[in-house]
Amino acid sequence: MMPDNLISALFPHGHTLSAGAENTLSGQARSGGRDVEVLGITNSTPLGPETAIILAGHVLKIVKSDNKTPIIFLIDTASQRMTRRDEMLGLNEYLAHLAKSIILAGMAGHRTISVLYGTAAAGAFIATALSTQTMIAVDGAHPSVMDLASIARVTKLPLDVLTEKAKKTPVFAPGVEPLAATGAVSEIWKLSDGLCAERLSRLLADNQSMNNDNRDVLGAGRGGRTMAADVAQRVEKAFVQASDLKKAG
């Protein structure tokens, strides 16, 4: 089932979206006076090899068209589908292929924006929403890189300790607000305010975001990711200095 209320809010000037295999959706829409490509995954469907390869195929077909059309991803996927069968098929490679396809689209000049309207977790979250240049969260969104219970199993830290840490350190905490604090979620929108189409049009016109990943800067400004931007700047400065010394030598 397609998210009709979300589609109406984002694309009031028309669309030709249709549901596809493996709970995917695809088609075209109008936003801000321009055509956009729209892809998505619906119904909190776990992201398995079949779904990943369908979405990656759509992305690569758009890139091959060489028309630089923006791509909007509508995301509602529980997690990657962690069955033995999927793992044996090389699920990690399918997810990586999808992520790289989305990143390739951005490098090829397609503005990529994800709109998270449901759940998204773990590898499925990384391979879809986090691989776009800009991620938006709307009503019903609940992202997480890893839930606290899973983090507890991996780190061997008690769940109550992690729960306390999550209150002060957003990188531990699932949900929209913590991920917005880290800069991963760029903006949070309400479908009911009638401004989603206008906001999407503004983002599509923001060419700076195509060439500049500012999530570390957002995280620093919001207090949820205090070191990343500074470290990145220092590494870049050191690289420039090393390059200058090499030229001078």
ABEGO torsion letter per residue (X at the ends): XBBAAAAAAABAAEBABBBBBGGBBBEBBBBGGBBBBBBBBBGGBBBBAAAAAAAAAAAAAAAAAGAGBBBBBBBBBABBBBBAAAAAAGAAAAAAAAAAAAAAAAAAGBBBBBBBABBBBEAAAAABAAABABBBBBBGBBBBABBAAAAAAAAGBBAAAAAAAAAABAAABBEAAAAAAAGABABBBBAAAGAAAAAAAAAAABAAAAABBAAAAAAAAAGABAAAAAAAAAAAAAAAAAAAAAAAX
